Amino acid sequence: MKIKKNHNLIDDILVFFYSINLIAGILVHSTIDASISILSNVQIASSIAFFILSVFFKRFTLEQLVVGFLGILVTLLSWKANGADSEFFYIMLLIIGGSLINPRKILKCTAVITTLMLILLVSLSKVGVIQNLLFWREGSMRQSFGTVYPLIFAAYVFYDIVVISLNSFSNQANFGWAGIVLALAIFVNNTTEARNDALSLLAIALIFCINFRKIKNIALLTKIGLIVANILAVIAVFISKIVPNQSNLYYILDKLFSNRLYLQSILFNRYKIGILGQDIPQIGFGGQTANVQAYFYIDSSYTRIFFMGGIALFIIMLYILWKFVSKLIQLKLYRQAWIIIVVMLSALTEDSFSSLGVNILVPILMCTKPMIEDSFSSLLVERTNNRPIKLHRLLN
């Protein structure tokens, strides 16, 4: 009993540091009049503390040690030797640091903080306390709701819904929650014109309209979905090389994805591919509404990781995602597996998955299978003699 209490206390301390990291990360991407450097330092310091405490008080598996060591080594060398962005290093610290914490505890904390912070930012921006930056595209107004760019706000809404949805581990349909998510998809699309995030939210809503218990071969279908998501991740990196730039298909895709193929062609022409990451200066629209000269930004998370983090980190991240979804499939958590697959698909055209402070899922991505099973034991259902029996009754 004492060991369990000590274990819970350590988890609570780690969650506290992660909460600080999460709040600071959201504020960094907001228009609140505060020193960005101070907030960034708080975010970095809490990431380091989170990782160090985990190393001292947790016992990692061999896989976590190997993947963690490689991930941290690659990102550290890319940062210090090649001048790459340091955010990938801190993302790896959060992934490894959170890998042995009760995932449901992390998800609940993340959901509460992110929801409250979004409500705060929207409220403050609407009453004029902080800026609600307005952008225009083809005559339509796009609002940022207290964040530095409409896509940032939309990404937070999407990831917040993902985090909340992961806490519902029933494979039965939930039309009430599906309706709420659909309403948010419409809201995001109409106010921010973040089409990709709106479509991702729509996909989440559809997932909650499905009763996975009634789908034959759902395990096989989910595995196929995971394979397709990984193949598309690789294609996303090389799409401008795969599709001839003089073809009609190139023109259609480039227009559909807001010049992303053209910008990716520039990326391949200017920078070389390497095992380690590199510094790639970008000029985006975030934080201002004035016209930007020489705009150049990498929108695809996979492309960002591949070029800015390096080939090694790209492989490590795909491995982490593959293993995480595979664990969910093995535990028959098919709804959760498909939710993460939707996250993987959204990363094809959005940078949010690769962004420190926006991707609020990172602490749970390397949780062990027993940790996930133990965390959600009261919600997992097995069948014995054709009767549903909750696992917590068997474990007690």
N, C-alpha and C positions, 0 to 999 in steps of 0.2 A: 504493500500500500504506500509506504514511504517513497519507494522508488518511482511509483507511478505519479505521486504528487510532485516529486522533483522533476520528473520528465515533463509534466504539464507546466510547471513553473518556467522551465527552460524554453518551452514552446511559446509561452506567453511573452517572455522577454524578447525572443526572436521576432515574434509578430509585432511587438511594440516598435522595434527598430525598422521593421519593414513598413509599418504604418507611417513612420516619419519619412521614410524614403518615398512612399507613394504620394503623400501630401505634397512634399517638396517637388516631386516630378510633375504633378499636375499644375502646381503654381508656376513652374518654369515655363510651361506651355500656355500660360494665361496672360492677360493684359493687366493684372493687378500691379499697381505701382510699387514694386519692390525690387531690390537689387538681384538681378539674375545671377550674378557671380556668387552671392551669399547663398541663394537657394540651391544653386548647382553644387556648392561646396557641402551643404547639408545633405543633399542627395547622395553625393559621393561618399561622404563620411559614414552615413548610415548604411550604405551598401557594403563598405569595408567592415564595419562593426558587425553587421548581419552575417557576413561570411566568416569572420574570425571566431565569433561565438559558436557558430555551427561546427567549425573545425575542432574547437576545444571540447565541446559538450556532446557531439554526435558521433556515431560510428558509421562510417560510410561503407557501402558495398564495394567490391572490387571493380565493378562496372562504373560506379559513380566516381571512384578514385581515378581510374584510367581516363574516362571521358572528361572529367573535371580537370585533371592535370593537363591533358592535351588542349582542351579549350582555353584554359587560362594561359598556358604557355604560348599558344598561337596568337591570341589576342594581345598579350603583353609584348611579344616580339614585334607584332605588326605596329603596335602603338609606339614603342620606344625605338625600334630600329628603322621602321619605314615611315614614321610620322602619321600612321593611320588614326582614325577617330578612336578615342578612348572608350566610347560608349559600349562597344562590343565587349570590352574587358569587364566593365561593370555589369553588363547583362549576364555574363558567364558567372560572376560572383553571386548574383541573385539566383541563378538557376541552381548552382551547386549548394548555396547556402540554404535554399528552401527545400532541397530534395528529401530531407528527412523530417520535415515538420508535418503535422497533421494537415493534409491538403484541404479538408473541409473548413478547418479553422482559418486557414489563409484565405480561402475563397469567400467566407462570410465576412471577414474583416475587410477584404478588398471591395466587396460589393457595397458594404455600408459606407465606407469612406468615399469611394468613387461616386456613388449616388448623391451623397450629401454635398460633395465638392461641386458636382455638376449643377445641382440645384442652387448652390451659393453663387456660382459664376453666372448662371443665367439670370438670377434675381438681381445681382449687383450690376450686370450689364444693362438690364432693362430699366433700372431706375437711374442710370447714368453715373453710378459711383465709379465704375470702370468702363473702359471702352468696349463697345460692341462693334467691332470692325465690320464694315460692309464692303462687299466685293460684287462686281457686276459681270455677268457672262451672258452675252446675247440678249441683253435687255432684262434679265432676271437678277433680282437682288439675292445675294448670298450672305447670311449672317454667321458670325463667328461665336456669338453668345459668350463673350468674355475670354475666349481662347485666341491664339494668335492667327488662326486661319479656320475657315469653315470645315475643312477636312479633318482638322484636329478634333474639333468638337464632335463631329460625326463618328470618328474613330473611337473616342471615349465612350460614346453611347453604345456603339457596337460591342466593344470589349466588356462594358459593364453588363450588357444583356447576356453575353457569353458566360461571364462569371456567375451571374445569378442562375442562368439556365443549367450550368453544370452541377448546381446543388440539388437539382430535382432529378433523382436517379431512377424514377419509375419509367418503365418502357411503355406505359400506357399513354394514350393521347391526352393532351391538356389544352382544350380549345380556348379556355379563358386566358391562359398565358399566351397562346398563339395570337389571340386578338390584341392583347396589349403590345406585343412585339410588332404586329402588323401596323398598328396605329403609330408606333415610333418610327417604323420604316417610312411611312407616308410623311410624317413630320420632318424627318431628316431630309428626305428627298425634296420637300417643298421649301424648306427654310435654308438649307445649306447646299442643295443640288449636289450632294455627295452620292452620286449614282451607285458607285460600287458598294459603299457601306449600306445604302438603302436596299440594294439587292441581297447583300449578305444577311441583313436583318430579315428580309422576306424569306430567305432560305431557312433561317432559324424558326420563323413562324410556321413554315411548312413542316419542318421536322417535328414540331409539337402537335401537328395534326395527324401524325402517324402512330399507330399502335404497333410497335416493333415486335410484339409477341405473336402477331398474326401473320408476319411476313416469313414465308418459307425461305430457307437458305440465307437468312439475314447476315449471318457471320461471313459467308462467302461474299455477299454483295458489299459488305462493309470493307472487307479486305481489298476487293477490287477498287472501291472508292479511294482507299488509301494509296494503292498503287498508282492510280490515275493522277491523284494529287501530286505525288512525287515526280511523275513523268512530266506533268505540266510545269512543275517548279524548274526543272532543267530546261524545258522548252522556253520558258519565260526569259531565261538568261540569254538564250541564243536566238530568240525569235527574229531579230533583225538580220541575222545571218542565214536563217532558214528560209525566210520569205524574201525573194528577189525584190530589191528596192524599186524596180521599174514595173512591177506587176500590179494589176488591179487589186489583188488581195492585199498587198502591202499598203496601198492607198486607203482601202476600206478599213483595215485594222488600225492604221495610224490615225485616221479620223475618228474611229470608234473609241480609241483609247487616248484621245487628246494629245496627239503628237508623241506618244511614248516610244514608238518604233524609231522615229527620226532622232529623238534624243539618245536612244540607246545606240544608234548607228554612230553618233558623235562620240559616245563613250568608248566604243570599240576602236575608233580611229585615233583617239587621243591617249588611251591608256592601255598598258599591257596586262595580261592575265598573269597572276603569280600565286604561289602557294600561300604566301602571307598577304595581308592587306596593305593598303596604300592610302595616301591622302588624296582625296578628290574634292577640290573646292566646288561648292554648289551655290547657286543664286536662285532663291525661290521667292514666293510671294508672302510668306509668313511674316506677321508683325507689322505690315504696312499695306496701305491701299493704293499707293502711287504706282505708276507704271515701272516695271522692272526692266532694265536694260541687260541684254545678253543673258536672258533667262536660261538656266541649265540646272536641272534637278532630276535625281534618280527616284522614280516613284515605286518601282517594284522592289519589295523587300528582298526577294531572292537575288535580284541583280545587285542591290546594295551590298548584301552579305558577300556575294561572289567577288565583286570588284574591291569594295572598301574593307571587307574582312578577310578576303582571300579564299582560295579554293578549299584549303583545309577546314576553315570555319564553316564554309558552305556544306561540306560533307558532314561535319559534326552536327550541325543544326538539323539537317535532314534525318540523320540517325536518331537524334533525340526525339524528333517528332514521330518518326516511324515507331520507335519503341514505346512511346507514350500511348499512341493510338492502339498499338498492338495489345498493350496491357488492358486497355478498356474493352477491347474485343474479347480477350480471354476471360474477363470478368462478366461478360455478357452485358456490358454497359453500352449498348449500341447507340442510344440517343446521344450520349456524351461523346462517343467516337465520331459520330457524324457532325456534331457541333465543332469539334476540333478540325475535322476535314474542311468544314466551311471556313474556319479561320485560315487554314492553309491555302484555300482557294482565293480568299480575299487578299492574301499576301502577294498574289501574282501581280496585282496592279496597284497596290497600296504600300507605302513605306512604314505603316504603323507597327507591323510585326517586328521590324528591325530597329524600332525607336525606343531608346531608354526612357522610361517614364510614361510612355503611351501603351506599350504592350504590358498590360498588368497581369498577364498569365504566367510570366516567366518563372515564378517560384515553384510552380507545381509540375513543370515539364519533365523533371527527372525523378519524381516520386516513385518509390518502388511499388511493385504489385501488391505485396503484403500491406504496405502502408495505405494504399488506396482502398484495399479490401477491408482493412481494419477500421479506417476512417468512416466508411459508409456501410458498415456491417448491419446497421439497423434498417437500412433501406434496400439492401441487396436481397433478392429473393431466389431461393433454389427450390426445385421440385423433388419431393420425396413421396413415392407412391401416388404420383399424380396430384398431390396436394401441395399448395404453396406454403412454404415454411420460412419464416424470417430467420436469417442467420443469427441474429443476436440472441434468439431463444436457444439456439444450439450452443452458443459460446458462453452463455451465462451458467 
